[in-house]
Amino acid sequence: MHARKFIFPHASGEAWGVVSTERLWADIFAIKYNRPERHLPASVWMSLFQQAFDAARDFEAKSIVCRIRSDYEVAKFGEILKSIGFSKKSVRIEYRAEIERLPLDNDSPMRWHSMRDLGWSVDNLVSFTEKVLEDAHDTDPDEKIEDTIQDWLRHDELTNGPDCIHIGFIDDSATSRPVALVIAQVANATGWSRLSYMGLVKQYRKKGLGRWVHLHGFSMMKEQGGIHYHGGTTAKNEPMRKLFIQHGCEFVWEMEEWEFSFRGCIR
């Protein structure tokens, strides 16, 4: 498991400051920290963040992200990240829902097949994913599609493999072309669930199909035994934000998203 935790304890043994690093997917890592309910000097937090950063580097991360909640002393933690070398990238909005209460994709105009059903190779999926990512929100041009796909196929803590990757068609005719992609994964230990990616080929966006892609993701998570859904998008992605609300997901919090990239750096 690619994760480490760093703790500043009180004399009583209670953890007053906790910062951790963990792998999100492929070679992308996250630094996370507990809500600062007690005052700790900035130097203490700085030490914990630096240790987490060093651990991610030791795990050979190519980029590290850290999200600062709007109610978590944004200015202070932003300065800490900036001093390490992070840059603020975007503002993210997060939502959650209990999967048993989410709507499903009954009566969908789309037809879905898994990567396994279609007999697609990784090369087939890379080629199609490139089309789905064209001019899409929430994409990083520096990330290798192949690495992300391998994480969908082999993640060691979430459901994985070709059955977690579904490709959507408008119909099942012989001439039908794939137009949508959704990947759903569930934590085996807790039932925590995510849509690792969802999207439409460029020419099929803004046609009302996005809601059906989202709903199919819900159906996939339910079939995999998911319990709690947690998702989010950038603040500027208005269509996706509307889908979360339309489908009964609860706003959780707003976050600043910071990133450090090792690409082009000499370690």
C-alpha angles and dihedrals in degrees: 000000000000101000140103134182129209122199137193105202130202117231087261090061094251114137107245097171126028127177122172139180124211139166115259098183138326106339096335114113134187132214113212132182139189123255107273099239091159128045114259124174115260088241090063093052090045091055092049093048092048091052091050090048091051090050092053089050090051088053086057095246115181093201136009125205129196126186121206115202115226090241095048103084095275097190095052097047092041089058091050092052092045091053090055091050104264122143127210109246109174149327115263130201118209130204137181141190142171106257094222088063097049121103117247132219099262113155091016116170087218130082120215133206130178123239086250093052091052093046090231121172123217088259090056091051093046090053093049094043089055088059092048092049094053108122090343129150123252097027129138113210090204095060117097111233091212092059093050092049092051088055091053088051100043111022107152098213104032133058107275146171137077093309090065091058116076128185120204129218130187090230140345098254120132091251096048115124127208112260107168142043131197130172119194124188133178130199105243094212101048111015090242106153140197141180097231090196140349130176150135133237107263098253092053097054122106091030098104094261096113092078090056092051090052092047092050089054088056090052090050093051091049092051089052092054097258119170110174123036120204121179143149148173141199117287090243093058096091097168092056093045090053090051092055091054094041091055095050100258116153122234108242108175148319119247140189110230117215128184141193117196125200091190107121092010125121107229 
